[in-house]
Amino acid sequence: MVCSIGDSYDNALAEVFHSLFKAELIRNRGPWTSFDELAIAVAEYIDWFNRSLHGEIGLVPPAEFESDFYQHKHVSAEADASVGSLH
């Protein structure tokens, strides 16, 4: 994935998430009667989102994808550290 800075793709992922969030939670499940009710609904939505399957990352939940990423990054960092310095 190529990172874009300062063009139309810069905030595309965040904009898509917020659009879905507003459509799926705020508009479809409202009206909200209290801030506490909305706060609980937001926490539940984030939990559901992080545990649902996403096609763009190989049909795995974001929480699992992130965990795998950091496990591999940690292994890679350890491997880099075990290589002796040439200096």
N, C-alpha and C positions, 0 to 999 in steps of 0.2 A: 504494500500500500504506500502510495506516495503522499507525503504530507504537503498540504497546500497552505500557504500563508498569504493572506491579503487578497484572495480571490473568492469567487462564488462558492468554492468547495471548503473554505476555511472552517465554517461553522455548520456545515451540512448535517453532520451526525447529531449534533446537539439540537439543531432545529427540527430534525425529524423526530427525535425522542420527545421534545416538548410538544410538538404537534399531536403525536399519538397520546401522550399523557393527558393533554387537555381534552381531546376527543373522547378517549376511552374512560377517563375517570371524572374529570371536572364536569363536562357537559352531560355525559350519559348517566352518571350516578348521582348527580346533584338533584335538587338544591341542598346545600349544606346548612344545618341549623346552628352549628357552633364551630369555633376554631378547633377544639379538641376532636370533634367528629371528623373534620377534614384532615387533621394531622394523622390520625389513626389510619384513615383511608389511604393517605399518601404513603405511609410506611408499608401498608399491606400491598399497595401497587408496586412499589420498588422491590419488595421481597418477591412478589410474583414475577416481575419482569426479569430479575436476576436468576430465577430458577426455570424460566421457560426456554424452549429451544429457539435458536436464532440461526437462520439459514446462511447469513453472511459470514458466520464464524464456524461453519461446519456442522450445523444442527446440534450444537451443544449449548447449555445454558451459559450466560456470561460469567457467573460465579465459577463454574468449572473451567471455562476457558482461561480466566484470570489466574486461577490456582495452578493450572498446567503451565502457563507462561512463566510464573514466578519460580516454579519448581525447576524448569529447564534453564531459566536465567541463573538460578543459584548454582546449578550443576556446572553451567558454562563458566561462571565466575570462579568456582573452585578449580576447574580444569586450567583456567588461565593463570591462577595463582600458583599452581603446581609446576608450571613451566619455569625453568630456571632463567634468570636474567642474563643477558649477554653482556652487561656492563660490569 
